[in-house]
Protein backbone atom coordinates (compact mmCIF):
# COMPACT_ATOMS: atom_id res chain seq x y z
CA UNK A 1 0.00 0.00 0.00
CA UNK A 2 1.18 3.48 -0.83
CA UNK A 3 -1.06 6.47 -0.21
CA UNK A 4 -0.28 10.10 -0.87
CA UNK A 5 -1.24 12.82 1.60
CA UNK A 6 -1.48 16.57 1.18
CA UNK A 7 1.74 18.49 1.48
CA UNK A 8 3.81 15.90 -0.39
CA UNK A 9 3.66 13.27 2.37
CA UNK A 10 3.16 9.57 1.74
CA UNK A 11 2.16 6.53 3.82
CA UNK A 12 3.68 3.17 2.92
CA UNK A 13 3.46 -0.23 4.62
CA UNK A 14 6.56 -1.70 2.96
CA UNK A 15 8.85 -2.79 5.85
CA UNK A 16 11.84 -2.75 3.49
CA UNK A 17 11.48 1.01 3.09
CA UNK A 18 11.79 1.77 6.82
CA UNK A 19 14.73 3.84 8.01
CA UNK A 20 15.70 1.65 10.98
CA UNK A 21 18.25 4.21 12.18
CA UNK A 22 15.53 6.84 12.45
CA UNK A 23 13.02 4.49 14.10
CA UNK A 24 15.56 3.25 16.63
CA UNK A 25 16.86 6.75 17.37
CA UNK A 26 13.39 8.14 17.97
CA UNK A 27 12.15 5.26 20.08
CA UNK A 28 15.28 4.84 22.18
CA UNK A 29 16.02 8.55 22.76
CA UNK A 30 12.76 10.52 22.41
CA UNK A 31 9.77 8.23 23.08
CA UNK A 32 8.85 8.15 26.79
CA UNK A 33 7.55 4.58 26.42
CA UNK A 34 10.71 3.15 24.80
CA UNK A 35 13.67 5.07 26.21
CA UNK A 36 16.81 2.97 26.01
CA UNK A 37 15.26 0.32 23.75
CA UNK A 38 18.09 -1.49 21.97
CA UNK A 39 18.49 -1.58 18.20
CA UNK A 40 18.10 -5.37 18.31
CA UNK A 41 14.80 -5.05 20.19
CA UNK A 42 13.50 -2.47 17.70
CA UNK A 43 14.41 -4.74 14.79
CA UNK A 44 12.78 -7.77 16.46
CA UNK A 45 9.63 -5.79 17.28
CA UNK A 46 9.30 -4.72 13.65
CA UNK A 47 9.96 -8.25 12.36
CA UNK A 48 7.32 -9.63 14.74
CA UNK A 49 4.66 -7.07 13.85
CA UNK A 50 1.85 -7.92 11.49
CA UNK A 51 2.02 -4.50 9.84
CA UNK A 52 4.25 -1.45 9.90
CA UNK A 53 3.41 1.90 8.36
CA UNK A 54 5.97 4.55 7.59
CA UNK A 55 5.27 8.23 6.96
CA UNK A 56 7.56 9.86 4.40
CA UNK A 57 8.25 13.21 2.81
CA UNK A 58 10.74 14.07 0.06
CA UNK A 59 13.64 13.93 2.52
CA UNK A 60 12.83 10.45 3.88
CA UNK A 61 10.94 8.89 6.76
CA UNK A 62 9.29 11.21 9.28
CA UNK A 63 6.88 8.90 11.14
CA UNK A 64 6.13 5.31 12.10
CA UNK A 65 3.46 2.99 13.52
CA UNK A 66 3.21 -0.75 13.96
CA UNK A 67 0.43 -3.28 14.52
CA UNK A 68 0.69 -6.39 16.68
CA UNK A 69 -2.16 -8.87 16.27
CA UNK A 70 -3.28 -12.48 16.34
CA UNK A 71 -5.08 -11.72 13.08
CA UNK A 72 -8.42 -12.98 14.33
CA UNK A 73 -9.55 -11.27 17.53
CA UNK A 74 -7.30 -8.49 18.80
CA UNK A 75 -4.86 -5.90 17.50
CA UNK A 76 -2.56 -3.53 19.36
CA UNK A 77 -1.31 -0.21 17.99
CA UNK A 78 2.27 0.47 19.07
CA UNK A 79 5.21 2.85 18.69
CA UNK A 80 3.36 5.60 16.84
CA UNK A 81 5.37 8.76 16.27
CA UNK A 82 5.88 11.72 13.96
CA UNK A 83 9.18 13.57 14.33
CA UNK A 84 8.88 17.00 15.91
CA UNK A 85 9.35 19.24 12.88
CA UNK A 86 6.44 17.53 11.06
CA UNK A 87 3.88 17.69 13.86
CA UNK A 88 0.79 19.88 13.90
CA UNK A 89 -0.34 18.96 10.37
CA UNK A 90 -2.69 16.07 11.12
CA UNK A 91 -0.07 13.53 10.04
CA UNK A 92 -0.20 11.51 13.27
CA UNK A 93 -3.94 11.07 12.83
CA UNK A 94 -3.50 9.90 9.23
CA UNK A 95 -0.67 7.56 10.23
CA UNK A 96 -2.72 5.95 13.01
CA UNK A 97 -5.84 5.83 10.81
CA UNK A 98 -3.95 3.97 8.09
CA UNK A 99 -2.44 1.50 10.57
CA UNK A 100 -5.86 0.76 12.06
CA UNK A 101 -8.38 1.10 9.24
CA UNK A 102 -6.26 0.63 6.13
CA UNK A 103 -5.15 -2.92 6.69
CA UNK A 104 -6.58 -6.38 7.26
CA UNK A 105 -7.13 -5.82 11.01
CA UNK A 106 -9.75 -3.04 10.80
CA UNK A 107 -12.60 -5.14 12.19
CA UNK A 108 -10.74 -6.53 15.20
CA UNK A 109 -10.81 -5.41 18.82
CA UNK A 110 -8.14 -2.69 19.14
CA UNK A 111 -6.04 -1.69 22.15
CA UNK A 112 -3.31 0.88 22.73
CA UNK A 113 -1.59 2.62 25.59
CA UNK A 114 -0.92 6.36 25.67
CA UNK A 115 -0.55 9.22 28.08
CA UNK A 116 -0.22 12.17 25.74
CA UNK A 117 -2.31 11.61 22.62
CA UNK A 118 -5.75 10.69 23.90
CA UNK A 119 -7.50 13.31 21.77
CA UNK A 120 -5.95 11.94 18.60
CA UNK A 121 -7.04 8.38 19.34
CA UNK A 122 -10.53 9.46 20.43
CA UNK A 123 -11.00 10.76 16.85
CA UNK A 124 -10.46 7.16 15.74
CA UNK A 125 -13.06 5.72 18.11
CA UNK A 126 -10.86 4.84 21.08
CA UNK A 127 -12.07 5.56 24.60
CA UNK A 128 -10.64 5.03 28.04
CA UNK A 129 -11.35 1.56 29.36
CA UNK A 130 -12.59 0.92 32.83
CA UNK A 131 -10.72 -2.28 33.45
CA UNK A 132 -12.74 -5.11 34.91
CA UNK A 133 -11.18 -6.85 37.89
CA UNK A 134 -10.28 -9.74 35.60
CA UNK A 135 -7.96 -7.59 33.45
CA UNK A 136 -4.36 -7.99 34.53
CA UNK A 137 -0.97 -6.92 33.21
CA UNK A 138 2.67 -7.76 33.66
CA UNK A 139 5.61 -5.48 32.99
CA UNK A 140 8.46 -6.72 30.87
CA UNK A 141 11.35 -8.24 32.80
CA UNK A 142 13.80 -5.53 33.77
CA UNK A 143 11.29 -2.71 33.18
Number of C-alpha atoms within 10 A of each C-alpha: 10 12 11 13 14 8 8 9 17 20 23 20 22 13 15 7 13 21 15 16 10 16 23 22 17 21 21 18 12 15 16 12 14 15 14 14 16 14 16 10 11 20 13 11 16 21 12 14 17 17 21 24 25 28 27 21 16 9 7 15 21 23 27 28 24 23 25 20 18 12 11 11 11 15 21 18 20 21 22 21 22 21 16 10 7 13 13 9 10 10 21 23 18 16 24 23 17 21 27 23 13 13 16 13 23 15 13 17 12 18 14 13 13 11 7 8 11 13 11 16 17 11 11 14 8 14 12 10 7 7 8 7 6 5 7 7 5 5 6 6 5 4 4
